[in-house]
Amino acid sequence: MKAVFLDAKTLGEGISFALLQEAGVQWKFFDETKPEETEERIKGAEIIVTNKVVLTREILKNSGQLKLLCVAATGYNNVDVAAANERGILVCNVPAYSTASVVQLTIAFIFALATSLISYTEAAKEGRWQRSSLFCFLDYPIIELEGKKLGIIGYGQLGKQVAHFMQGMGMEILIAQSRTPSAGTLPLEEVLARSDVVSLHVPLTKQTHHLIQRKELLEMKRSSFLINTARGGIVNEKDLADALREGLIAGAGVDVLSQEPPPADHPLLQPGIPHLLLTPHIGWGSLESRRRLLETLKSNIDSFLKGTPINLVIK
C-alpha cells in the first residue's frame, strides 16, 4: 500500500519517522508540498498524511486510489472532509495530542501580558535599569490575576484545562455558550463584557469565522486581554490591530494567523501595534507533543489497516 506524507518538515527537529515506517506501507516523505505539486504527489497513493497542505474537492476528485487521509493535527480545516466522505475516503485526525503544550502557551501569554513581561525585559536590556536612580522602575502596568475573571470561548479539553489552571491562580471562570445553551454558561456578549481575559479555544468553522471582530472588541473592557491560540480566522485581524492601536483592549496574545506563513503586509505585522505578543504558531510545538502526534498517526494507520479505523472525522 502506497503512502505519502506531504509536509513532513512541519513536525520539526528531533522527530524520527522510523515509527511510521514500521506501519508496513510503502512511504514517500516530502519536506514541503506547494499547491501546484499536490495532485502529482498524491497520484496512486492509498494513504495521505497532511499537516497543513490543503486538499480541496477538486484535488480529491483526482485521487482515485485514495482510501485514508490522515490529518497530522487536531484541526482539519485544510481538508474538504465532506468531499472525502462522498468519495468513500476515510479522514482521521489526531485529537488532544497538544493539550499540555497549547495550554502552557496560553497561560504564558496571560502571565506575560499581566506583568508587562516583554516590556520590562526589553527595557532592562536597553539599559534603562542601569540608568535608573531607584532600585527598580514601574513604568509599565502590572496586574494581579487573583480575583479577575477569565472568559473561555470553547469549553472543550483545552478550554477546561486553561480554566483549571487559572482557577488555581484565583481567577473566576466565565464560560461562553455554544450554539446550544447549557447550565453554567453565559451569552458571548456577557462573557466579553465581564472578562478581564478572554481566551479562544473553538475550531475554525463557518460559524466561528470572524467570531471576534470590532463589535465584539468594543464589548470588551478597555483593561482586558484577548488570547488566541486556536485558529487565526476566528479573529478579524485588522480589527484587532485597530483595537490595540486605539486602546479598545489592553493587549493580546496571538499564536495563529489566518494565513500562515503570513504576508509582509499582514495587519498584525505592521509597526506601531502596542501590547501585542505574536508567536509563529508554536502552541503545539513541544517535543513531547510532536512525539505524541507521531504515535497517534501510527495508531491511526495501523487501525485502518486492521479494518478498525479510529479518530474518524465525518461531515
C-alpha positions as CSV (number, residue, x, y, z in Angstrom):
1,M,0.0,0.0,0.0
2,K,1.4,3.4,-1.0
3,A,1.5,6.2,1.5
4,V,2.6,9.9,1.1
5,F,3.5,12.4,3.8
6,L,3.1,15.8,2.1
7,D,4.7,18.1,4.6
8,A,6.8,16.1,7.0
9,K,9.1,19.0,7.7
10,T,6.3,20.7,9.7
11,L,7.0,18.3,12.6
12,G,10.3,20.0,13.2
13,E,13.6,18.9,14.6
14,G,14.0,16.0,17.0
15,I,11.4,13.8,15.3
16,S,12.2,10.4,13.7
17,F,9.8,8.9,11.2
18,A,11.1,5.4,11.9
19,L,7.9,4.7,13.8
20,L,5.7,5.4,10.8
21,Q,8.0,3.2,8.6
22,E,7.0,0.3,10.9
23,A,3.5,0.5,9.6
24,G,4.1,-1.9,6.7
25,V,3.3,0.5,3.9
26,Q,5.5,2.0,1.1
27,W,6.3,5.6,2.1
28,K,7.2,8.7,0.3
29,F,8.1,11.7,2.5
30,F,8.2,15.2,1.2
31,D,9.5,18.1,3.4
32,E,7.1,20.5,1.8
33,T,4.4,20.5,-0.9
34,K,3.4,23.5,-2.9
35,P,-0.2,23.8,-4.1
36,E,0.8,23.2,-7.7
37,E,2.7,20.0,-6.6
38,T,-0.1,18.3,-4.6
39,E,-2.0,16.5,-7.4
40,E,1.1,14.9,-8.8
41,R,2.5,13.8,-5.5
42,I,-0.7,12.0,-4.4
43,K,-1.2,10.1,-7.6
44,G,-1.6,6.4,-6.8
45,A,-1.4,7.0,-3.1
46,E,-3.8,5.0,-0.9
47,I,-2.9,6.8,2.3
48,I,-2.1,10.5,2.5
49,V,-0.7,12.4,5.6
50,T,-1.0,16.1,5.6
51,N,-0.5,18.7,8.3
52,K,-1.3,21.9,6.5
53,V,-1.3,21.1,2.8
54,V,-4.7,21.9,1.5
55,L,-6.8,19.1,0.0
56,T,-9.8,20.6,-1.9
57,R,-12.7,18.9,-3.5
58,E,-11.1,19.3,-6.9
59,I,-7.8,17.7,-5.8
60,L,-9.6,14.8,-4.1
61,K,-11.7,14.2,-7.3
62,N,-8.4,13.2,-9.0
63,S,-7.2,10.8,-6.2
64,G,-8.8,7.6,-7.4
65,Q,-6.7,5.2,-5.3
66,L,-7.0,7.2,-2.0
67,K,-8.6,5.3,0.9
68,L,-7.3,7.1,4.0
69,L,-6.5,10.7,4.6
70,C,-4.7,11.4,7.9
71,V,-4.5,14.9,9.2
72,A,-1.4,15.4,11.3
73,A,-3.2,17.8,13.6
74,T,-6.4,18.2,15.6
75,G,-7.8,20.9,13.3
76,Y,-8.8,19.7,9.8
77,N,-10.0,22.9,8.1
78,N,-7.4,22.4,5.4
79,V,-9.3,19.3,4.1
80,D,-12.7,19.1,2.4
81,V,-14.0,16.4,4.7
82,A,-17.4,16.3,3.0
83,A,-15.9,15.7,-0.4
84,A,-13.7,13.0,1.0
85,N,-16.6,11.3,2.7
86,E,-18.6,11.4,-0.5
87,R,-15.9,9.5,-2.3
88,G,-15.6,6.9,0.4
89,I,-12.3,8.3,1.7
90,L,-11.8,7.9,5.4
91,V,-10.5,11.0,7.2
92,C,-8.9,10.8,10.6
93,N,-7.2,13.4,12.8
94,V,-5.1,13.5,15.9
95,P,-7.2,14.7,18.9
96,A,-5.8,16.1,22.1
97,Y,-2.1,15.4,21.5
98,S,-1.1,19.0,22.1
99,T,-3.3,20.0,25.0
100,A,-0.5,20.4,27.5
101,S,1.6,22.4,25.1
102,V,-1.2,24.7,23.9
103,V,-2.4,25.3,27.5
104,Q,1.2,26.2,28.5
105,L,1.5,28.8,25.8
106,T,-2.0,30.2,26.6
107,I,-1.1,30.7,30.3
108,A,2.3,32.1,29.3
109,F,0.6,34.8,27.2
110,I,-1.7,35.6,30.1
111,F,1.2,35.9,32.6
112,A,3.3,37.9,30.2
113,L,0.6,40.4,29.5
114,A,-0.4,40.8,33.2
115,T,3.2,41.6,34.2
116,S,4.2,43.5,31.1
117,L,7.0,41.0,31.0
118,I,8.3,41.7,27.5
119,S,8.3,45.5,28.0
120,Y,10.3,45.1,31.3
121,T,12.8,42.6,29.7
122,E,13.4,44.9,26.7
123,A,13.8,47.9,28.9
124,A,16.4,46.2,31.1
125,K,18.3,45.0,28.0
126,E,18.3,48.6,26.6
127,G,20.0,49.9,29.8
128,R,17.1,51.7,31.5
129,W,17.6,49.7,34.7
130,Q,21.2,50.6,34.9
131,R,20.4,54.3,34.4
132,S,17.6,54.3,37.0
133,S,18.1,56.4,40.1
134,L,16.0,53.8,42.1
135,F,16.4,50.1,42.6
136,C,13.5,49.4,40.2
137,F,11.2,51.2,37.8
138,L,7.5,50.6,37.4
139,D,6.8,52.3,34.0
140,Y,4.5,49.5,32.7
141,P,1.3,48.2,34.3
142,I,1.4,45.0,36.4
143,I,-1.9,43.5,37.5
144,E,-2.7,40.5,39.7
145,L,-4.8,37.8,38.2
146,E,-6.3,36.7,41.5
147,G,-9.9,37.9,41.7
148,K,-10.1,38.7,38.0
149,K,-12.4,37.0,35.5
150,L,-11.3,34.7,32.7
151,G,-13.7,34.2,29.8
152,I,-13.4,30.9,28.0
153,I,-14.8,30.7,24.5
154,G,-14.8,27.0,23.6
155,Y,-15.1,24.8,26.7
156,G,-13.6,21.6,25.3
157,Q,-10.5,19.9,26.6
158,L,-8.2,22.9,26.0
159,G,-10.7,25.4,27.5
160,K,-11.3,23.2,30.5
161,Q,-7.5,22.8,31.2
162,V,-6.9,26.5,30.9
163,A,-9.8,27.2,33.3
164,H,-8.5,24.6,35.7
165,F,-5.0,26.1,35.9
166,M,-6.2,29.7,36.1
167,Q,-8.7,28.8,38.8
168,G,-5.6,27.9,40.8
169,M,-4.5,31.5,40.4
170,G,-7.7,32.6,41.9
171,M,-9.5,33.6,38.7
172,E,-13.2,33.3,38.3
173,I,-14.2,31.4,35.2
174,L,-16.9,32.6,32.8
175,I,-17.9,30.1,30.1
176,A,-19.4,31.3,26.8
177,Q,-22.5,29.5,25.5
178,S,-22.0,27.3,22.4
179,R,-24.8,27.0,19.9
180,T,-26.8,25.0,22.5
181,P,-27.0,26.9,25.8
182,S,-26.3,24.8,28.9
183,A,-26.3,25.2,32.6
184,G,-23.4,27.3,33.9
185,T,-22.7,29.1,30.6
186,L,-23.3,32.7,29.6
187,P,-24.1,34.5,26.4
188,L,-21.0,35.5,24.5
189,E,-21.7,39.2,24.9
190,E,-21.9,38.9,28.6
191,V,-18.6,36.9,28.8
192,L,-16.9,39.6,26.7
193,A,-18.2,42.4,28.8
194,R,-17.3,41.0,32.1
195,S,-14.0,39.2,31.5
196,D,-10.5,40.6,32.3
197,V,-9.0,37.9,30.0
198,V,-10.8,36.3,27.1
199,S,-9.2,33.0,25.7
200,L,-10.3,31.4,22.5
201,H,-10.5,27.6,22.1
202,V,-13.0,27.0,19.4
203,P,-12.3,25.3,16.0
204,L,-12.4,27.4,12.8
205,T,-15.8,26.8,11.1
206,K,-18.2,28.8,9.1
207,Q,-19.9,29.7,12.4
208,T,-16.7,30.8,14.2
209,H,-15.0,32.6,11.3
210,H,-14.5,36.2,12.5
211,L,-16.4,35.4,15.7
212,I,-14.3,38.2,17.2
213,Q,-14.3,41.5,15.2
214,R,-14.7,45.1,16.0
215,K,-18.2,44.8,17.5
216,E,-17.0,42.1,20.0
217,L,-13.8,44.0,20.8
218,L,-15.9,47.1,21.6
219,E,-17.9,45.0,24.1
220,M,-14.7,44.0,26.0
221,K,-13.2,46.0,28.8
222,R,-10.5,48.5,27.9
223,S,-8.3,46.8,30.5
224,S,-8.8,43.3,29.2
225,F,-6.6,40.9,27.2
226,L,-7.5,38.7,24.3
227,I,-5.7,35.4,23.8
228,N,-5.9,33.4,20.6
229,T,-4.1,30.0,20.4
230,A,-6.9,28.4,18.4
231,R,-7.1,29.5,14.7
232,G,-6.4,32.8,13.0
233,G,-9.6,33.2,11.1
234,I,-11.6,33.3,14.4
235,V,-10.4,36.9,14.9
236,N,-10.7,39.7,12.3
237,E,-7.0,40.6,12.4
238,K,-7.4,44.1,11.0
239,D,-10.0,44.9,13.6
240,L,-7.7,43.5,16.4
241,A,-4.8,45.6,15.1
242,D,-7.0,48.7,15.1
243,A,-8.4,47.9,18.6
244,L,-4.9,47.7,20.1
245,R,-3.8,51.0,18.4
246,E,-6.9,52.7,19.7
247,G,-6.7,51.2,23.2
248,L,-10.0,49.4,23.0
249,I,-8.4,46.5,24.8
250,A,-5.2,46.4,26.9
251,G,-3.3,43.7,25.0
252,A,-3.4,40.5,23.0
253,G,-1.5,37.2,22.8
254,V,-1.8,35.6,19.3
255,D,-0.2,32.4,18.1
256,V,-2.2,31.8,14.9
257,L,-3.0,33.9,11.8
258,S,-5.5,33.4,9.0
259,Q,-2.6,33.0,6.6
260,E,0.5,31.0,7.6
261,P,3.2,32.0,6.9
262,P,1.7,35.5,6.8
263,P,2.4,38.0,4.0
264,A,4.7,41.0,4.9
265,D,1.6,43.3,4.8
266,H,-0.4,41.3,7.3
267,P,-2.3,43.7,9.7
268,L,-0.7,42.3,12.8
269,L,2.8,42.5,11.5
270,Q,2.7,46.3,10.9
271,P,4.8,48.7,13.1
272,G,3.2,50.6,15.9
273,I,0.8,48.0,17.3
274,P,1.2,48.2,21.1
275,H,0.8,45.4,23.6
276,L,0.8,42.6,21.1
277,L,2.5,39.3,21.7
278,L,2.8,37.4,18.5
279,T,4.3,33.9,18.0
280,P,4.6,31.8,14.9
281,H,2.0,29.0,15.6
282,I,4.2,27.3,18.3
283,G,1.4,26.3,20.7
284,W,1.5,22.7,19.6
285,G,5.3,22.5,19.2
286,S,6.7,21.0,22.3
287,L,8.9,17.9,21.6
288,E,6.6,15.8,23.8
289,S,3.6,17.0,21.9
290,R,5.1,16.3,18.5
291,R,6.1,12.8,19.5
292,R,2.6,12.1,20.7
293,L,1.3,13.3,17.3
294,L,3.5,10.8,15.5
295,E,2.5,8.0,17.8
296,T,-1.2,8.6,17.1
297,L,-0.6,8.9,13.4
298,K,0.9,5.4,13.6
299,S,-2.1,4.2,15.6
300,N,-4.5,5.7,13.0
301,I,-2.8,3.9,10.1
302,D,-2.4,0.6,12.0
303,S,-6.1,0.6,13.0
304,F,-7.1,1.4,9.4
305,L,-5.0,-1.5,8.1
306,K,-6.6,-3.8,10.6
307,G,-10.1,-2.7,9.4
308,T,-11.0,-0.9,12.7
309,P,-10.3,2.8,11.9
310,I,-10.1,5.3,14.8
311,N,-10.3,9.1,15.2
312,L,-12.6,9.4,12.2
313,V,-13.8,12.9,11.1
314,I,-17.2,12.7,9.4
315,K,-19.3,15.5,7.9
